[in-house]
Amino acid sequence: MCSHRGKAMLQVDMVPGPPQLLAQLRTMRADIAREGREQYAAWLHYVQREAFRPSALNLAHYLALRRRDLRELQVALMPFGLSSLGRCESRVLPNLDAVIAALSRFVDETDPPSFPSAAAFFAGETLLQRAAEDVFGPTPATRTVRIMVTLPCEAASDPELARRLLAAGTDAVRINCAHDDVDVWGGMVTNVCAASALTGRPCTICMDIAGPKVRVEEVRRWPAAQDTPIRVQIGDRILLGNETVQAGRDVGIALSSSVPTVAARVRVGDPVWIDDGKIGARVVEMRDGAAVLKVTVAPIAGGKLRPHQGLNFPETDLGIEVLGDKDRRDLAFVVEHADMVGFSFVSAASDVELLQSELERHCAGTRPLPAIILKIETVSAVRNLPSLIVAAASRGPVAVMIARGDLAVNLGYQRLAEIQEEILWLCESARIPVIWATQVLERLVKKGRASRGEFTDAAMAERAECVMLNKGPYVVDAVAALNDVLARMEGHQAKKTSRLRSLHAWAKESSSALTS
C-alpha cells in the first residue's frame, strides 16, 4: 500500500458530520473571500477593462482556495452527495455557497442561506464562452472547441489548400513569423480570407512573432575534413560559444548559437537541451567566454547536431529582450492582418506591458488591438501565469497556449502532464480560453496514420477551447479526424465535468447476452 494514501482518503469512522463540515466550510469561505479581495486589490491597478474584473476576482479566489489541501474535505463531503469542489474553477464562491446552503439544511438550521441562482452559479461558464468568442470568433455549429492549423509556406501560393483546410473543419490558422517574410504572409492571409468567403466558414488568423528563440547557428568539428553527419553520445563534450568558436583536439565539436552572448551567461551545472530535448547536456567548464558541455542524454544511435536546432536553457537567465528589432518591425504587418498575436517566450507581466505598448503604437487608435496569445513555454511563465493573465486580460482579449514542446523541455517531461492540467484549471478560473498545442496527431499530420496514443491525446484536448495542429502533408486529413473526435467527446465531457450522455454502445444489451 502506498504510504501517502492516508493523506488522500479518510477512514470511514473519522468522516466529520454535517455540523462540523458546515463550520469548517463557513470559516474557509470567509478566509478565501478575504484573501481573494486582498489579491484582487493588488491587481486592480492593472485591470482597466471593466468586463474582466469579475473574472480577475474569481481567479484571486481560486488561488486562495488552491493554497489549501482539500483532499480530506472532498472525501468528507462525498457521502452527502456534495463532492463538487473539484469542479469549482469558474465559480469559487458560488460553489462554496451552494455546499454551505445544502449542509445548513442537513442540520435543520431555522434560517438557512439561499442557494445561488442558476444564472449566478453558471456565470463563469458564460463569461468563458464569451471570452473564447472574443479571441477566436463565433462558436462552431457542431462543437465548441476550435481547431487551429499552422500554415506551411505553400499556403501562400496554393489557394486550394486553404479551401480544403476550412472545408475539413479549420476555425483558425497560425502564421509563424519566425519563417518566411511579409510577401509570403500576405499570400497566406489573402488565400485564407478567400477560402472563408468561398466556404462560408469564419476563420480567424493568429500570427506568432518570433521572439527570442535561441538556435544552433553553426556546427564545427575537429578535424574539419570529415563530411559524415555529426552525432554525439552520452559522455561526449561540446564547446558552446560565439561565431568564432572552434573545435579542437580536446573538445572535438563546437556549436555557435543565434544569440552569441548566451554562452557567457551560463554557469557550471546549468542544463542545456538541444533539438527539442532530444539531446541533453550540462555545463562542466567555462573557457574564455565559451562553455564546455557534457552530453547526459542522447539517442542510442547518437544525436545529430545541425544548424537551426533549438537550444533551451531552463535554469539560465539569458538576458535576452523579449521583443527584438525584427518582432517590432513585424508587428506593423501583424496588427493590420491578424486577429491574434502569439507572444513567444513571455515570462513576466512587464513583457506583456511592453507588447501592449508596441501594439498600441502600431494601431494608433485606428483599429482594435489584436488578442494576445500568451505562449507558456518556460518555468518562469508557469510561475508567473496569474500575473501574466491579469496584465494581458486587463486591456483586451487574451488566450493561453500550452506550448507543450518547449514546456516539456524546460520543465521536464515527467512534470508536463501535471502542469498542463494546472494551467487548464487556472485559466478556467480566470475565464480565459486555452489552446492545446504541440504534436497533436503529429504522426497523422506527417505520415498519414496516427497512433492510438495520439487519438487519446486529441480526446483529452477537448478540455481546452482550441486545439492546434502543426503543418504537414496530411494536415487536411488530421483536421477531419480531429473534428470528428472533438464532436464525439463533447457529448461526454465539458472541462472536468462528465456530462453523462447515454452510452450508445450498450443501448440494446440485455440479460440474454450473458447466456447466449
LUMGU-787277 format. One record per residue: residue in one letter; x, y, z of N, C-alpha, C in turn. Coordinates in steps of 0.1 Angstrom, whole numbers, plus 2048, in hexadecimal, padded with zeros to 3 digits. Layout:
// residues N
AXYZXYZXYZ;...
// end
This chain:
// residues 516
M8087F480080080080080980C800;C8058177F880D8237F880D82A805;S81882F809819835817811842818;H80F84980C80885680D7F985580B;R7F384880A7E58478067DC84D811;G7E084C81E7D88528297D6860828;K7DF8688217DD87681F7D2879815;A7CF87080C7C48728027B786C806;M7B786280F7AB85B8137A985C822;L79D85D82779A85C83579584F839;Q79884B84679183F84B78384284D;V77A83984976C83B849767840857;D76C83A86276783E86F76C84C874;M77585286B77A86086F77486B866;V76B86885D76587285575C87B85D;P75F88885D757892865749892861;G74089586A73289686772E8A4861;P7228A685D71E8B38577208BF860;P71E8BF86D7218CB87572F8CF874;Q7398C58767478C987574B8CE867;L7468C785D7498CB84F7448D984C;L7388DC8517328E984F73A8F4855;A73F8F28627478FC8697548FD861;Q75A8F285D7678F38567658FB849;L75B8F88417598FF83475690E836;R74E91184074C920842758927846;T76192184E76D928851776929845;M77791E83D77F91E83177A928827;R76D92982676793281C76A940820;A76A94482C76D95183177C95582E;D78494B83179394D82F79694F820;I79094681879294780978D954804;A78295980877C966803786971807;R78B97181479497B8187A197B811;E7A796F80F7B496E8087B29727F9;G7A796E7F47A49717E67A39807E4;R79C9877ED79B9957EC7A999C7ED;E7B19977F57BE99D7F77C799B7EA;Q7C698F7E47CD98D7D87C89957CC;Y7BB9967CC7B499E7C17B89AD7C2;A7B89B27CF7BC9C07D17CA9C37CC;A7D39B97CD7E19BA7C87E19BB7B9;W7D89B47B27D79B47A47CF9C079E;L7C89C77A67BD9D07A17C39DB798;H7D09DF79B7D69EA7937D89E5784;Y7D99D87827DB9D27747CD9D276D;V7C29CF7747B69CB76D7AE9D8768;Q7B29DC75C7AB9E775679E9E3750;R79D9D674C7919D27457869CD74F;E77B9D47507719D175976C9C3758;A76A9BE74C7659B174A76D9A6750;F77A9A875278399D75778399D767;R77E9A776D77F9A877C77899C783;P76C99878076798C78776F980785;S77597E77977E97377778B97477F;A79098078079D98278879A97F796;L78E98379B78B9807A97899717AB;N78396A7A278195B7A378F9547A3;L79895979A7A695479A7AC9567A8;A7AB9617AE7B19647BB7AB95A7C5;H79E9587C479794E7CE79C9407CB;Y79E93C7BF7A392F7BC7B192D7C1;L7BA9377BF7C79357C57C79347D4;A7BE93B7DA7BD93A7E97B892C7ED;L7AE9277E57A99197E87B390F7E6;R7BB90F7DB7C59057D87D29067E0;R7D39107E87DE90F7F27DC9057FD;R7D09007FE7CC8F78087CB8E9802;D7CF8DF80A7CD8D18067BF8CD809;L7B78CA7FF7A88C88017A58B9800;R7AF8B07FF7AC8A27FD7A389C808;E7A689E81479E89881F79089E81F;L78F8AB81C7818B281C7798AC811;Q77F8AA8057788A47FA7728967FE;V77A88E80477688180876B881812;A76C88B81B76288C826754891820;L75489881574889D80F741892807;M74888880274387F7F97378777FE;P73687280A72A86B80F71D87380F;F71F88080E71388980E71088D800;G7178887F671488C7E871989A7E5;L72389F7EC7278AD7EB7368AE7E6;S73B8A47E074A8A57DC74B8AD7CF;S7488B97CF7488C17C37538CC7C3;L75B8CD7CD7658D77CD7708D57C3;G7728C87BE77C8C57B47788CA7A6;R76C8D07A57688D67987648E5799;C76A8EB7A37668F97A676E9047A0;E77790079678090A79077A91778C;S76F91778576992378075F92A789;R75D92479575392979E7569267AD;V76192B7B27669277BF75C92B7CA;L7599377CC75093B7D77419357D5;P73C9367C972E9307C772E9217CA;N73991A7C773A90B7CA73A9097D9;L7439117E07439107EF7369137F5;D72F91E7F07229227F57189177F3;A7189107E870F9057E57118F97EF;V71D8F67F27208EB7FB71C8EF809;I71F8FB80D71B90081A70B90081B;A7049058116F69058116F08F7813;A6F68ED80C6F18DF80D6F48DA81B;L7008DC8207038D782E6FB8DD839;S6F78EA8376EF8F08416E18EA842;R6DD8E48376D08DD8376D28CF83E;F6DD8C983C6E08BC8436DF8BE852;V6E38C98586E38CB8666D68D286B;D6CD8D48626C08DA8656C18E886B;E6C98F08656CA8FE86A6BC905868;T6B990E8716AC9148706AB91E865;D6B69248616B692E8576C292C84E;P6C29218456CD91D83D6D0927832;P6DC92982E6DF9328236D992D816;S6D693680D6D19328006DC92D7F7;F6D79247ED6E191F7E36E392A7D9;P6EF92A7D36F19347C86E79317BD;S6E393B7B56DB9397AA6E393279F;A6DB92B7966E292478B6EA92E783;A6E593A7816ED9447796FA947780;A6FA94978D70694D79470F941795;F70A93579671292979771A92678A;F71392877F71A92577271F93176B;A72093D77272594976B733947766;G73B93F76D74993E76974A93775B;E74192C75974192574C73D92F741;T73393774472F94173A73A94B736;L74195074074C95973E757953736;L75A94673976593F73276193D723;Q75593972075093871375194570B;R74D95071274E95D70C75D961709;A76695E71277496171177A959705;A77594C70377A9446F877594A6EB;E76994F6EA7649566DE76B9636DB;D76F96A6E67779766E47849746DD;V78A9686E07979656DB79695E6CE;F78E9536CD78E94A6C178294C6B8;G7799556BB76D9576B376294E6B7;P75794E6AE74B9476B274E9386B5;T7469336BE7479246C274291C6B6;P74A9126B27469096A77389026AA;A7318FE69F7248F96A17248EB6A7;T72E8E36A572D8D56A97358D26B5;R73D8DB6BA7468D96C674A8E76CC;T74E8E76D87538F46DE7628F66DD;V7698EB6DC7788EB6DB77C8EF6CD;R7848F96CB7898FD6BE7958F46BA;I7978F46AD7A38EE6A77AC8F96A0;M7B88FA6A47C290369E7CD8FB697;V7D190068B7DB8F96837E6903680;T7F38FE6827FE90667E80090466F;L80190F66880190F65981090D655;P81290464B81F90364482090F63A;C82C91163582F91B62B82791961F;E82390D61B81B90A60F80E910610;A80991361C7FC91961D7FB927617;A80792D61480793B60E80593A5FF;S80892F5F980792D5EA7FC9235E6;D7F691C5F07EC9125EC7DF9155F3;P7D691C5EC7C99205F27C19135F5;E7C39095EE7BB8FD5F07BE8F65FE;L7CA8F86037CE8F26107C68F961B;A7C490661A7BC90E6247AE909623;R7A990861779B9046167988F661C;R7A28EC6197A08DF61F7A18DF62E;L7AA8E76337AB8E764279E8EC648;L7998F764378C8FC6497818F3647;A7808EC63B7758E36397768D7642;A7828D36467848C864F7808CB65E;G7808D866177C8DC66F7858E6676;T78F8EB66F7988F5675790902678;D79390768478C91368979691F68A;A7A391C68B7AD92768D7BA921687;V7C292B6827CF92767C7DA92F683;R7E69296847F192F68A7FC931680;I80293D68080D940677819943680;N82493C67E83093D686839947680;C83A95368784395D68185295B683;A85595068986394C68986894767C;H85F94467386293F66685C94865B;D86294864F85D94F64385D95E645;D85596663E85597463E84797A63B;V84698763B83998D63A83298962D;D83998762283398361682C975617;V83396C61D82D95E61F82295F629;W82396763481896863E80C96F637;G80E97962F80397F6287FC97661F;G80396D6187FD96360F7F4959618;M7F99556237F294C62C7E5953630;V7E69606357DA9676397D096862E;T7D496C6227CB96D6177C4960614;N7CB9556147C59486107BB94461B;V7BF9466287B69426337A994A632;C7AA95763079E96062F79595C623;A79B95861879495460C78D94760F;A79493D61678E930619783932623;S78493B62C77993E63676C94362E;A76E94C62576395161D75D946615;L76593D60F76093360675992860E;T75E92461975891962174D91E62A;G74D92B62D74393063774792D645;R75392964775892665576193165A;P75E93766676794166B77493A66F;C77F94266D78C93D671794949676;T7999486827A19536887B0950685;I7B895A6867C69596837CF95D68F;C7D89536937E195669D7EF957697;M7F796169B80496369680E9636A2;D8179596A28219586AD82D9606A9;I83096A6B283D9716B08489676B5;A8549696AF85E95E6B186395E6C0;G8659696C686A9696D48789656D5;P87D9646E188C9616E388F9526E3;K88B94B6D988F93D6D889D93B6D5;V8A59346DD8B39316DA8B49246D2;R8BC9256C88BE9196BF8CD9176BC;V8D090B6B88DE9086B38E09106A6;E8EB9176A68EE91F69A8F7917691;E90291169790B90A68F9118FF697;V9148F369191B8E86989288E6691;R9338E56999408E26949468D669C;R9508D06959568C569C9658C5699;W96C8BD6A097B8BB69E97E8AC69C;P9858A86929898B068797E8B467D;A97F8BF6779748C566F9728BD662;A97B8B565E97A8AE65196F8A4650;Q96A89F65B96089465B95389A656;D94C89264E93F89764893388E64C;T93588565592987D65A921885664;P91488266690C88967091288967D;I91189468491789669290D89069C;R9118866A39098806AD9108806BB;V9088816C590E8806D39088756DB;Q9108706E490B8656ED90D86A6FB;I906863705908867713917867717;G91B87171D92987272193187B718;D92C87E70C934886703934895708;R93E89C70393F8AA70893D8B46FB;I9368BF6FE9338C96F39378D66F8;L93D8DE6F09418EC6F39368F56ED;L92F8FD6F69259066F292B9146F3;G92A91C6E89309296E992A9326DE;N93193D6DB92C9466D19309426C3;E92F94B6B99319476AB9409436A8;T9499476B19579446AF95C9376B5;V9539306BD9579246C595C9196BB;Q9669126BF96C9086B796E8FB6BF;A96B8F06B996E8E36BF97D8E16C0;G9818D86C898F8D56C99918C66CD;R99E8C36D09A18B56D399A8B06E0;D9998B96EA9938B46F79848B56F7;V97E8BE6EF96F8BF6EE96D8BF6DF;G9698B46D99688B26CB95C8B86C4;I9528BD6CB9468C36C59448D16CA;A9418DA6C293E8E86C79318ED6C0;L9298F46C891C8FA6C491D9096C6;S9189106BC91591F6BE9069206BE;S90192A6C68F392C6C78EE9396C0;S8E19396BD8DC9456B78DC9516C0;V8DE94F6CD8E095A6D68EE9586DD;P8F895F6D790695C6DB90995E6EA;T9019666F19049696FF90095F709;V8F89557048F394B70E8FE943714;A90894070D91393771291993E71E;A91A94B71E92195272A917953736;R90B9507349019517408FF944747;V90293974190092C74890A92A753;R90792275C91091F767912910768;V91D90C76F9208FE7709148F7778;G90F8EC7729048E57788F78E8771;D8F68F37698EA8F67628E78EB757;P8DA8E77568D68DE74C8D48E573E;V8D78DE7348D58E37268CE8D871E;W8C38DB7178BC8D270F8BD8D6700;I8BF8CC6F78C18CF6E98B78C76E1;D8B18CD6D78A88C76CE89C8C26D5;D8958CB6DC8888C86E38898BD6ED;G8958BC6F48978B26FE89C8A56FA;K89F8A36ED8A58966E98B38946EE;I8BA89F6F08C889E6F68C88A7702;G8CD8A170D8CF8A97198DD8AA71D;A8E18B57248EF8B77288EF8C0735;R8FB8C073B8FD8C974690A8D0744;V90A8DD7499178E47489208DF753;V92C8DB74E9368D57579428DE759;E9448E87509508F175194D8FE749;M95290974E952915746960918741;R96191C73496E91D72D96E929724;D974935729976940720969945719;G95E94672195194B71C949940715;A94E93471594792970F94491F71B;A93A91671893690C7229398FE71D;V93F8F67259418E87229358E0727;L92E8D971E9228D17229268C2721;K9218BB72B9228AC72B9148A6728;V91389E71E90689871A90288E724;T8F58907298EF8877338E487F72E;V8DE8837238D287C71D8D487C70E;A8D38707078D486F6F98CD8626F4;P8C88626E88C38556E38CE84B6E2;I8CA83E6E28D38336E28DC8346D6;A8D78386CA8DF8396BE8E78466BD;G8E684E6C88EC85B6C88E38666C3;G8E48726C98DC87D6C58E38866BA;K8DC8896B08E18916A58E28A06A9;L8EC8A66A68EE8B56A88EE8BC69A;R8E58C66998E58CD68C8E08DB68E;P8E28E46858DD8F26878CE8F3688;H8C98FD68F8BB9006908B48F869B;Q8BB8EF6A18B58E86AD8B38F16B8;G8A88EF6C08A68F86CC8AF8F56D7;L8B28FF6DF8BA8FE6EB8B29036F6;N8B18FC7018AA90070D8B3900719;F8B190A7218B990C72D8AF90E739;P8AA90373F89F9047498A390C755;E8AF90C7598B39127668BC91E764;T8BD9237588C692E7558BE93B752;D8C29467588BD9537548C5958748;L8BF95773C8C695B7308C796A72E;G8BF9727348C09807338BC985725;I8B397D71E8AF9817108A2989711;E8A299470989699C70888A994702;V87F99470887498B70386E9906F6;L87099D6F386C9A26E58799A76DE;G87D9A06D48899A56CD8859AF6C2;D88F9B46BB88C9BD6B08839B76A5;K8859AB6A287D9A469786F9A369C;D86D9A06A985F99F6AE8589AC6AD;R85F9B76B08589C46B08559C86A2;R85D9C569885A9C768A84E9BF685;D84E9B26898449A96858369AD68A;L8369B46968299B769C8219C1693;A8289C968B8219D26828189CA678;F81D9BF6738159B666B80A9AE673;V80E9AA67F8059A26877F99A968B;V7FA9B668F7EE9BD6947E49C0688;E7EA9C067C7E19C36717D99B766C;H7DF9AB66E7D999F6687D5994671;A7D999467E7D79896877CC98D691;D7C59826957BB9846A07C29816AE;M7CD9796AD7D49766BA7E39776B7;V7EA97A6C27F997B6C17FE9716CB;G8069676C680C95D6CF8199636D5;F8199636E38259696EA82E95E6EF;S83995C6E88429516EB84B9556F7;F84E94B70085794C70B854958714;V84795B71684396572084695F72E;S84B96773784E96174484996A750;A84797774D84398075883998A753;A83199075D82799A75A82D9A6752;S83A9A97558409B474E8429B173F;D8439A473C8449A172E8379A4727;V82C9A072E81F9A372881C9B1726;E8209B973081E9C872F8269CE723;L8329C872183B9CC7158349C9708;L82E9BD7078279BA6FB81B9C26F9;Q8139C57038079CD70280B9DB6FE;S8169E170381A9EE6FF81E9EE6F0;E8259E46EB8289E36DD81C9E26D4;L8129D96D98069D86D17FE9E56D0;E7FD9EC6DB7F69F96DB7FDA036D2;R80BA026D2812A0C6CA80FA096BB;H80E9FC6B780C9F96A97FD9FB6A5;C7F49F86AF7E69FA6AC7E2A096AC;A7E8A116B57E6A1F6B57D7A236B6;G7CFA1B6BD7C1A1E6BF7B9A1C6B3;T7BEA176A77B7A1669B7B0A0869A;R7B49FF6A27AE9F16A17AF9EB6AF;P7A79E16B27A89DA6BF7B59D26C0;L7BB9D16CB7C79C96CD7C39BA6CB;P7CC9B26C47CA9A46C37CA99D6D1;A7C39926D27C498B6DE7D29866E0;I7D79846ED7E497F6F07E39716F4;I7EC9686ED7ED95A6F17FA9596F9;L7F895670680495470F80994670D;K81494470781A937705822933711;I81D92971882492572582E91A721;E83B91E72284691571D851914727;T85191C73285C91B73B85791A74A;V86191775285E915761859923766;S85F92E76285B93B76884D93E763;A84993A75783C93D75283293675A;V83492975D82B92176682A928774;R83692C77983693278782E93F787;N82F94777C82995477C81B954775;L81594877280994876A7FE95176F;P7FB95177C7F095A7807F296977C;S7FE96E77F80197C77C80197E76C;L8069747658069757567F7977751;I7EE96E7567E096F7527DA97C756;V7DD9817627D698D7667DC99975E;A7E999975C7EF9A47547E99A4746;A7E799973F7E39987327D499A731;A7CC9947397BD9957387B89A273D;S7C09A97447BC9B674A7B99C173F;R7BF9BE7337BE9C87287B89C371B;G7B59B671A7AF9B070E7AE9A170F;P7A899B7057A798D7047B4986705;V7B497A70B7C097270D7BD96470D;A7C695B7097C694D70B7D394870F;V7D493C7147E09367187E392A710;M7EF92970A7F391D7037FC91470B;I7F990870D8018FE71480B8F970A;A8178FF7088208FB6FE8288F0703;R8238E47028288D87098368D4705;G83B8D86F98488D46F58538DA6FD;D8548E76FD85E8EE70585B8ED714;L84E8EC71784B8EB7258508DE72B;A84E8D37238538C67288628C672A;V8698CC7208788CD72187C8D572D;N8758E073087A8E973B8758E4748;L86A8DE7498658D875686A8CA759;G86C8C374E86E8B47508618AD74C;Y8638A274485789B73E84E89674A;Q85489275584C88C760842896765;R8468A376583D8AD76B8338B2762;L8358B075582C8B674B81D8B374D;A81A8A674F80C8A17518068A975C;E80D8AA7678078B17738058C0770;I80F8C676A80F8D57688048D975E;Q8038D17537F98D57497EB8D474F;E7E88CB7597DC8CA7607DA8D7768;E7E48DB76F7E38E67787E18F3770;I7E78F47647E590075C7D6900757;L7D18F57537C38F474F7BA8F975B;W7BC8F57677B48F97727B5908775;L7C290D7757C491B7787BD92476E;C7BE9207617B89287577A9928758;E7A391C75B79591B75C790924768;S79892577279492E77E79493D77A;A79D94077079D94E76B79495075F;R78D94575B78494674F78B94A743;I7979447417A09467367A193A72E;P79F93B7207A092F7187AF92A717;V7B091D7147BD9167137BE90F705;I7CA9107007CE9096F47D78FD6F8;W7D38F16F47DB8E56F77E38E36EA;A7F18E46EC7FA8E46E08058DA6E2;T80B8D86D68188D06D58158C16D3;Q8188BC6C78188AE6C380A8A76C5;V7FF8AF6C47F28A86C47F08A16B6;L7EE8946B77EC88C6AB7F888D6A2;E80488F6A88108926A0813887695;R81287B69981587069080B870684;L7FE8736877F587467C7F887F673;V7FB88B6797FF89767180B894668;K81588D66D82188B66682287F65D;K81C87466281D86765C810861656;G80586765A7F88626547F185865D;R7F78546687F184A6717F484D67F;A7EA84F6887EC8526967EE84669F;S7F48486AA7F583D6B47E983E6BD;R7E78336C57DC8336CE7DE83E6D9;G7EA83F6DD7ED8496E87EA8576E3;E7EC85A6D67E98676D17DA86A6D1;F7D28606CE7C48636CF7BF8656DD;T7C585E6E67C28616F57C686F6F8;D7D18736F47D68816F77CC88B6F0;A7C88886E47BE8916DD7B18926E5;A7AC8866EA7A08866F27A288E6FF;M7AD88E7057B08957117B08A470F;A7B38A87027B48B66FF7A68BD6FF;E79C8B56FF78E8BA6FF78C8C470B;R7948C37167928CB7217978D971F;A79F8DC7147A38E97107988EF707;E79A8FC7047919036FB7969026ED;C7A28FF6EB7A88FE6DD7B38F36DD;V7B48EC6D27BF8E26D07C78E66C4;M7D48E66C57DC8EA6B97E38DE6B3;L7E38DD6A67EA8D369E7F68DA697;N8018D269680C8D768F80A8D5680;K8138DB6788128D96698188CB666;G8138C665A8188B96558108B5649;P8158AB64280E8A76358008A2637;Y7FD89D6437F08976457E789F64F;V7EA8AC64F7E38B465A7D48B5657;V7D08B564B7C18B66487BB8AA64D;D7C189E64C7BB8926527BB892661;A7C58986667C689A6757BB8A367A;V7B88AE6737AD8B76777A08AF677;A79D8A766C7918A066C790896677;A79B88F67A79A88568579888C693;L79F89769579E89F6A17908A46A3;N78A8A969877C8AE6987738A469D;D77589769876C88C69D76E8896AB;V77B8886B077E8856BE77888F6C7;L77A89C6C47758A76CD7668A76CE;A75F8A56C37518A46C374B8996CB;R75288D6CA74E8816D27508846E1;M75C8896E575F88B6F37578956F9;E75289F6F274B8AA6F873E8A56FE;G73889A6F972D8946FF72F88E70C;H73C88B70F73F88471C74688D726;Q74D89772275589F72B7548AE729;A7538B57347548C473375E8C873D;K76A8CC7397758CF7427778C274B;K7768C47587798B876176C8B0764;T7618B575F7548AF76374F8A5759;S74C89975D74588F754737893752;R73389374672589874271B88C743;L71F88074471787474570D87373A;R71287472E709871722707862723;S6FB85E71D6F984F71D703848715;L70683C71A71183471470B82B709;H70D82F6FC7068296F170C81B6EE;A7188186F271E80B6EE7167FF6F4;W7108027007097F77076FA7F9707;A6F58026FE6E78056FF6DD7F96FE;K6E27EF6F66D97E36F46DD7D76FC;E6E77D97056EB7CD70D6E07C9716;S6DF7BC7186D57B67216DB7AA728;S6D37A57326D879973A6DA78D731;S6D478C7266D578071D6E3780717;A6EA78B7176F878B71170178471A;L6FE78372770777C73070676C72F;T6FB7677296F97597286FA75471A;S6FB75D7106FB7597027087526FF;
// end
